[in-house]
Structures are given as structure tokens and as C-alpha cells.
Amino acid sequence: MKKAREAKRKQQKAAAKQPAPSPQVVMDEVNNSFESVDKERVKIAKAISSLPDNRKMHLLQMLEDAEKDLLNVSVETERGGAGAGAGAGGEGGEGTGGEGAGEEGGAGMESPEDDNYSDESDFEASAAQEEVLRPTLERIAGALTKAKAGLKGTTTNKRFPPTKRTMLGPAALLETLSRDLRLTLYSKEVELLVQHFDPVRARLLDYRDLIELAQRFTRSSEYDECLTEKEAKMKARVEAHRMEREPKDKRGVAPIEKQGLGIRGGKKMGAKHRDLLERVAAAAIKHAKKRPGKAPINPNKRGAIGASMAANKRVLLAQSDFRKRLSTAYNLKITPSEAAVLERQFNLRQDGLVDVKEWERYFKGLGDTAKARARKADNQKLFIWRAQGGGKRGTEGGG
């Protein structure tokens, strides 16, 4: 490393002693080198396009490395010309000062930190360019998605999607996007694309690279939409599980036992509705007496509303349908105001709907309770009658 540095310093000293070329001459040489590189790049790109994919990537990488080396050489040449001019000025006054300035310039060009800094700045510049290009790339991504959807179920277009690398100029790019994606870009957008995909300013960009970058934006937007949809579904599931685990009294829903006690005691409806309670209880008793040993009443028969409780289905009915249900299934005819009273008692959801399953549970319990009470009273009477010897007298009379 030391020998290489000493050799470079000697070369720089020798260059400093020679008369420095003018800046215009240096820039002309750089421009000529760029023009020659542009011509060679187009030739190489055309030759590479006919090669297999595995060799394409390797050769394209080599081409990019060579272009970077050429750019570094041109920058060093420009710096060397400026340093040589300063060295010549110093030599006219004092030779040692010119040599010192040349050495400092050579040491500055040689430090590897400058290369790292240039790589980082190139990366930041590329990221900044992508942010500037984001609206344009999103438009291309949307057009790309529509074009893919239009191609499904039809004959595949040979020009789209591109299967090989194609170098396009600004005019050809506009024509290709209009033909394949039905997308029209502005001249400013085309200029930004050319600057991003054409670092050597050959006024040509690779159409395949553009499509691949647009597909990346398409996949990222689809992923964001999918992620948002999944998050919404997961939140809905968590909320549903929380509502199921939360006690009903915290949700403003009273258990059916408490509602039944309120109805039987007349606490919520008042004394003027006791007639309704008695009618409901009488209908429940009749309904309970019909069931033992007989076929159950089918509430779906003759236009009945709702499903039977045996089906184990939860049915929600409005007030008018609830009245029809009571009339057809339980032979209980009530007025709309009385139906509104019962609806308020059994409106567990608090949205104007009656839960038929909860109503049938209460109605069945009310009838079974009255039936059990009557059976208990009959058993008590029978027990007293037998205790008084009624059974023996009946037996003797029969004998």
C-alpha cells in the first residue's frame, strides 16, 4: 500500500510540474468520453439482449461496474486538472508550496472514505428519486393491475408483460405505455423516469426494469390493503368474543328469570296490565295441557311466523310478526299496545326485535309452573281424601 501511495504521489508531482490544461479542455475530454461510452453502451445493450438470462445479469453488472469506474476516473481527472493548476501557480512562486499542495490533493483523492461517502450519497439519492417518482410509479402500477385483469381469459399479448430487456427512448416509452397499459404520461414524468433509470444519460431506459419496479409498488399496496382488511377482521372477532364473555347485565340485558319475575309480579307493567298477565298465563296453561301425549303444535303451519323452539334456532321478530306468532302458535290474541308491552319485556337486543326463543322459554316455564302447581294441588287433595279413608270406602262400595 505504501509503495502504491508513493508511486501515485510521484505521478502527481510529475503532473503538477507539467503545464495544466485549461478547464474547458478537461470538460471537452469528459464529454467526448461520455459520448463514446453512450454509443458503446447502446451496442452492448443490444448484444446482451439476445443472450440467456443468467448471462445477461452478469454482463449487465459488469457494464454497470465499468461505467462507475469511468465516472470515478472522469471525476479524478477533473480534480487532477484543478490541482495541477494550483500546483503550477505555487511553482511560479515557490516550488515547495506547489509540491505540498499537490501532495495534499493526491492524499485527498486517495482516501477510501470518499468512496464510501459517494456510495452512501448515491443510495440516498436513489431513495429520494424513488420518493419523487412514487406518484408516477403508482399510476403505472394501477394501469399494470388493470392490464393484467384485462388479459385474464384472453390470448396473451406478446408485448406484455415483457419477457426480455428492451431499451426505449422517451418517445418509444410513451408509445409503449399507451399501447400496452393505456396510460399517458406527462413530459415531466418521462424526464424523471429517464433520469432515474438512465444514470449515464444515454436517453434510454430499460422497459423491463420499469415494469419490475411498478410491480413492486403494486405488491406493496396490495399487501397494505390485505393487512388492513385482516386487522379489521381480527378486531371484529376480538370485540365479538369480548361481548360474549361480558355478562349480560353489563350490556343492559336482564336475564330472562328476572324479566319473568317482573312480568309475574307486575312490577314493570303496572296493575292495569294484570289482565294481560292473566291471559298470558291462561294461554300458557292451555298450551302446556295440549302437549302431553299429543303431537306438538307446529308454529310453521298455516303461515305462522318464526321457527319452533325444538329447532333450536334463535329468531328475531318485529312487533307485528310477534303478534302473529302469538295468535297462530299459542292462540293468544292481543292488541298492538299489549304487544308493545311484551316487546319491551323481551327486547333483549334493545333494537325493536323480540327474541322468540327467550319468549318461548318464559312462556313454557309459565305454563309448566301453573301445570305443576295444579298437579300439586290435586295431589294434596288426593292425599287428604285417602287419609280420611276415602280410598277404603270407595273400595268397599265397589266390592
TAWO-V29375 format. One record per residue. RES is the residue in one small letter. SS is DSSP state (H for helix, E for strand, L for the rest). OMEGA is omega in radians with two decimals (NA if undefined). D_FIRST is the distance of its C-alpha to the first C-alpha in Angstrom with 2 decimals. Layout:
res,ss,omega,d_first
RES,SS,OMEGA,D_FIRST
RES,SS,OMEGA,D_FIRST
This chain:
res,ss,omega,d_first
m,L,3.14,0.00
k,H,3.13,3.81
k,H,3.13,5.45
a,H,3.11,5.14
r,H,3.12,6.23
e,H,3.12,8.66
a,H,3.12,9.90
k,H,3.13,10.64
r,H,3.10,12.32
k,H,3.12,14.32
q,H,3.14,15.41
q,H,3.10,16.48
k,H,3.13,18.36
a,H,3.12,20.05
a,H,-3.14,21.03
a,H,-3.14,22.35
k,H,3.13,24.57
q,L,3.10,26.10
p,L,-3.08,28.97
a,L,3.07,27.94
p,L,3.13,29.78
s,L,3.12,32.19
p,H,-3.13,31.41
q,H,3.12,34.14
v,H,3.14,32.50
v,H,-3.13,29.22
m,H,3.09,31.25
d,H,3.10,33.29
e,H,3.13,30.29
v,H,3.14,29.05
n,H,3.10,32.59
n,H,3.12,32.95
s,H,3.11,29.79
f,H,3.13,31.19
e,H,3.12,34.53
s,H,3.12,33.15
v,H,3.13,31.13
d,H,3.13,34.35
k,H,3.14,36.34
e,H,-3.12,33.90
r,H,3.11,33.66
v,H,3.12,37.45
k,H,-3.11,37.63
i,H,-3.14,35.02
a,H,3.09,36.80
k,H,3.13,40.11
a,H,-3.11,38.76
i,H,-3.08,37.16
s,L,-3.14,40.43
s,L,-3.12,42.20
l,L,3.05,39.80
p,L,-3.05,40.26
d,H,-3.08,38.99
n,H,3.11,36.38
r,H,3.13,34.69
k,H,-3.06,35.24
m,H,-3.13,33.05
h,H,-3.11,30.14
l,H,3.10,30.43
l,H,3.09,30.95
q,H,3.09,27.79
m,H,3.13,25.87
l,H,3.11,27.71
e,H,3.11,26.82
d,H,3.13,23.08
a,H,3.11,23.39
e,H,3.10,25.38
k,H,3.11,22.86
d,H,3.13,20.11
l,H,3.10,22.68
l,H,3.11,23.55
n,H,3.13,20.00
v,H,-3.14,19.80
s,H,3.11,23.20
v,H,3.12,22.36
e,H,3.12,19.32
t,H,3.13,21.71
e,H,3.11,24.29
r,H,-3.14,22.09
g,H,3.10,20.82
g,H,3.12,24.51
a,H,3.13,25.48
g,H,3.13,22.76
a,H,3.10,23.82
g,H,3.12,27.39
a,H,-3.14,26.68
g,H,3.13,24.83
a,H,3.10,27.84
g,H,3.13,30.20
g,H,-3.11,28.42
e,H,3.10,28.45
g,H,3.10,32.18
g,H,3.14,32.71
e,L,-3.10,30.06
g,H,-3.11,27.08
t,H,3.13,24.96
g,H,3.11,25.56
g,H,3.13,24.44
e,H,3.14,21.20
g,H,3.13,20.59
a,H,3.10,21.50
g,H,3.13,19.18
e,H,3.13,16.20
e,H,3.11,17.35
g,H,3.12,17.84
g,H,3.13,14.41
a,H,-3.14,12.87
g,H,3.14,15.50
m,H,-3.01,14.80
e,H,-3.00,11.12
s,L,-3.13,11.93
p,H,-3.13,12.33
e,H,3.12,15.67
d,H,3.12,17.25
d,H,3.12,16.89
n,H,-3.14,18.54
y,H,3.14,21.13
s,H,3.11,21.96
d,H,3.14,22.51
e,H,3.13,24.78
s,H,3.09,26.63
d,H,3.14,27.18
f,H,3.12,28.63
e,H,3.12,30.85
a,H,3.11,31.98
s,H,3.11,32.89
a,H,3.12,34.88
a,H,3.11,36.61
q,H,3.11,37.54
e,H,3.10,39.05
e,H,3.09,41.15
v,H,-3.12,42.36
l,H,-3.04,43.14
r,H,3.12,44.91
p,H,3.14,48.46
t,H,-3.13,47.91
l,H,3.09,46.37
e,H,3.06,49.24
r,H,3.11,51.72
i,H,3.13,50.08
a,H,3.09,50.08
g,H,3.09,53.79
a,H,3.12,54.63
l,H,3.11,52.64
t,H,3.12,54.68
k,H,3.14,57.93
a,H,3.10,57.00
k,H,3.12,56.24
a,H,3.12,59.57
g,H,-3.12,61.37
l,H,-3.11,59.98
k,L,3.11,61.30
g,L,3.12,64.31
t,L,3.09,63.93
t,L,-3.09,62.35
t,L,3.10,58.57
n,L,-3.11,57.27
k,L,-3.11,54.90
r,L,-3.06,52.95
f,L,-0.16,52.51
p,L,-3.06,50.50
p,L,3.13,47.86
t,L,3.12,46.73
k,L,-3.08,44.08
r,L,-3.14,41.70
t,L,3.13,43.43
m,E,-3.08,41.90
l,E,2.99,44.38
g,L,-3.12,44.73
p,H,-3.12,46.50
a,H,3.12,49.97
a,H,3.11,49.52
l,H,3.10,48.22
l,H,-3.13,51.34
e,H,-3.11,53.58
t,H,3.12,51.96
l,H,3.11,52.16
s,H,-3.10,55.74
r,H,-3.04,56.71
d,H,-3.04,55.03
l,L,-3.09,55.06
r,L,-3.09,57.76
l,L,3.11,55.45
t,L,3.14,55.26
l,L,3.05,52.23
y,L,-3.12,52.15
s,H,3.12,50.10
k,H,3.12,47.97
e,H,3.10,47.20
v,H,3.13,46.27
e,H,3.10,43.92
l,H,3.11,42.19
l,H,-3.14,41.87
v,H,3.12,40.42
q,H,-3.11,37.84
h,H,-3.04,36.85
f,H,-3.09,36.73
d,L,-3.07,35.53
p,L,-3.11,32.22
v,L,3.04,31.82
r,L,3.04,35.38
a,L,-3.12,36.92
r,L,3.10,40.14
l,L,3.07,40.17
l,E,-3.11,39.82
d,E,-3.11,40.09
y,H,-3.13,43.54
r,H,3.09,42.65
d,H,3.12,39.84
l,H,-3.14,42.36
i,H,3.13,44.95
e,H,3.10,42.55
l,H,3.10,41.60
a,H,3.09,45.32
q,H,3.09,46.15
r,H,3.08,43.74
f,H,3.12,45.66
t,H,-3.13,48.90
r,H,-3.13,47.97
s,H,3.12,46.91
s,H,3.09,50.23
e,H,3.12,52.24
y,H,3.12,50.52
d,H,3.12,51.34
e,H,3.13,54.96
c,H,3.14,55.27
l,H,3.11,53.83
t,H,3.13,56.29
e,H,3.12,59.18
k,H,3.11,58.31
e,H,3.12,58.08
a,H,3.12,61.51
k,H,3.14,63.03
m,H,3.10,61.66
k,H,3.12,62.98
a,H,3.11,66.36
r,H,3.13,66.49
v,H,3.13,65.63
e,H,3.12,68.29
a,H,3.11,70.85
h,H,3.13,70.22
r,H,3.12,70.50
m,H,3.11,73.79
e,H,-3.12,75.11
r,H,-3.09,74.24
e,L,3.13,75.62
p,L,-3.08,79.33
k,H,-3.10,81.76
d,H,3.09,83.38
k,H,3.10,80.11
r,H,-3.12,80.03
g,L,-3.14,83.57
v,L,3.14,85.11
a,L,3.10,88.02
p,L,-3.07,88.74
i,H,3.13,91.64
e,H,3.12,93.69
k,H,3.12,93.67
q,H,3.11,94.55
g,H,3.10,97.41
l,H,3.12,98.78
g,H,3.13,98.62
i,H,-3.11,100.53
r,H,-3.14,103.13
g,H,-3.14,103.65
g,L,-3.09,103.75
k,L,-3.05,101.30
k,L,-3.03,99.28
m,L,3.13,101.93
g,L,-3.05,104.90
a,H,-3.08,108.54
k,H,3.13,109.36
h,H,3.13,107.12
r,H,3.10,108.81
d,H,3.10,110.76
l,H,3.12,107.49
l,H,-3.14,106.43
e,H,3.12,109.75
r,H,3.10,109.52
v,H,3.14,105.99
a,H,3.13,107.13
a,H,3.11,110.20
a,H,3.11,108.12
a,H,3.14,105.73
i,H,3.11,108.69
k,H,3.13,110.13
h,H,3.13,106.74
a,H,-3.13,106.43
k,H,-3.11,109.93
k,H,-2.99,109.26
r,H,-3.05,106.33
p,L,3.07,107.84
g,L,-3.12,109.05
k,L,3.10,108.43
a,L,-3.13,105.70
p,L,3.12,103.25
i,L,-3.14,103.54
n,L,-3.12,101.02
p,L,3.13,99.61
n,L,-3.09,98.18
k,L,3.10,101.70
r,L,3.01,103.50
g,L,3.11,100.59
a,L,-3.10,99.55
i,L,3.05,96.31
g,L,-3.12,93.50
a,L,-3.13,93.01
s,L,-3.13,94.85
m,H,3.14,93.52
a,H,3.12,93.64
a,H,3.10,90.86
n,L,3.12,88.59
k,L,3.10,87.19
r,L,-3.09,86.55
v,L,3.11,88.34
l,E,-3.07,88.22
l,E,3.00,91.26
a,L,-3.03,92.26
q,H,-3.12,95.58
s,H,3.10,97.66
d,H,3.11,96.30
f,H,3.08,96.85
r,H,3.11,100.52
k,H,3.12,100.91
r,H,-3.13,99.35
l,H,-3.10,101.87
s,H,-3.06,104.74
t,H,-3.04,103.97
a,H,-3.02,102.52
y,H,3.12,104.47
n,L,-3.13,107.55
l,L,-3.10,106.80
k,L,-3.12,107.66
i,L,3.13,106.34
t,L,3.09,106.05
p,H,3.12,102.79
s,H,3.10,102.99
e,H,3.07,103.40
a,H,3.10,100.49
a,H,3.11,98.40
v,H,3.12,99.38
l,H,3.14,98.27
e,H,3.11,95.11
r,H,-3.14,94.16
q,H,-3.04,94.75
f,H,3.10,92.63
n,L,-3.08,89.96
l,L,-3.08,87.16
r,L,3.13,84.47
q,L,3.10,85.89
d,L,3.11,85.52
g,L,-3.14,89.16
l,L,-3.14,89.07
v,E,3.08,91.10
d,E,-3.05,89.60
v,H,-3.12,92.29
k,H,3.11,91.10
e,H,3.11,91.46
w,H,-3.14,94.84
e,H,3.10,96.12
r,H,3.12,94.97
y,H,-3.10,96.96
f,H,3.12,99.90
k,H,3.11,100.09
g,H,3.11,99.86
l,H,3.12,102.59
g,H,3.13,104.90
d,H,3.12,104.17
t,H,3.11,104.81
a,H,3.12,108.14
k,H,3.11,109.00
a,H,3.11,108.17
r,H,3.11,110.20
a,H,3.11,113.18
r,H,3.12,112.86
k,H,3.10,112.70
a,H,3.10,115.83
d,H,3.12,117.63
n,H,3.10,116.67
q,H,3.11,117.99
k,H,3.13,121.25
l,H,3.13,121.56
f,H,3.13,120.91
i,H,-3.13,123.57
w,H,3.11,126.01
r,H,3.12,125.56
a,H,3.12,125.80
q,L,3.09,129.13
g,L,-3.14,130.38
g,H,-3.13,130.01
g,H,-3.13,128.56
k,H,-3.14,131.51
r,H,3.10,134.12
g,H,-3.14,132.39
t,H,-3.13,132.45
e,H,3.14,136.08
g,H,-3.13,137.11
g,H,-3.12,135.37
g,L,NA,137.11
